[in-house]
Amino acid sequence: MTRKVTIAPLTAQNFAPYGDVLDASGAPDKIINAGQCGRFHDRANVDVMDARVGISIFKATLRSLPYTLDLIERHPEGSQAFVPMSDDPFLVIVSDGPDAMPKAFLTNGAQAINFHRGTWHGVLTPLAGNGQFAVIDRIGETPNLQEHSYETPWVIVTD
């Protein structure tokens, strides 16, 4: 049996239950640095509870569609942001839990995302580019990763 999930465009409204969309489309909120830089201000709420914020660099393997989703994870003690280091779209997968049907979104190349604390999500899934991301998340002493492997995987498709 094939279980399919169709990809939707990523918008702040349809992603709101799962996290924040950091979008650099359109006009910036402010012009700074003597007019040489546009600032897209305060796009995400970084939540790390009683730990500290860390910035890491991830280098992920490029994937292709259709994509087989066999693992989701969540971070119960902190949010996690993925900021691509290229302007290539990437796949974002979320779920209301291991027993719920996942949802899949495609970024537009000018977007990054920040998962809310505790949000079940797929692993980093770049579809093009260099697969390199800045990741802003919780650095602390207590465990902050739970994983779930699907017995029957989901297949993520464009339509």
Residue, then its C-alpha position, 0 to 999 in steps of 0.5 A: m500500500t502506498r501512502k501519498v502526501t502532496i506538496a503544498p507551497l509554504t506560506a506563513q498561514n498554512f505553516a503557523p501551527y508548526g512554526d515560523v516562516l522566515d521570508a525574505s520576499g518583497a520589500p524589507d522592513k527596514i533599510i540599514n547600513a547607510g541604505q546598503c542593506g535591507r533588514f527582514h526583522d524578527r522573523a522567528n521566535v527562538d525557544v530554548m527553555d533553560a538552555r542556550v541558543g546555538i548556531s550550527i552548519f548542516k551539510a545535508t544530502l540532496r534528495s529527489l521527488p518522489y521522496t520516501l518519508d520513513l522517519i520523523e523527529r521532534h525536539p521537545e525542549g526547543s525550537q529548530a530553525f533551518v536557514p538555507m545557505s543558497d537560494d534553492p527551494f527545500l522540502v519541509i515535512v511536518s506532522d501532528g504526531p506519528d499516527a497523523m498524516p504528514k503535510a509537506f511544503l516546498t519553500n520558494g528559495a527566499q524562505a527559511i523555517n523555524f519549527h516550534r518546540g515539540t513539532w514532529h517534522g521530517v529530516l532536512t530535505p534539500l532538493a537542489g543546491n549545496g545542501q548547506f544550512a545554518v541551523i539555530d537551535r537549543i544547546g543543552e545538557t538534557p535530551n532534545l531529540q525523539e524519533h519515530s520510524y514509520e512501519t509503512p513509509w509515506v511517499i511525498v509527491t508533487d500532485 
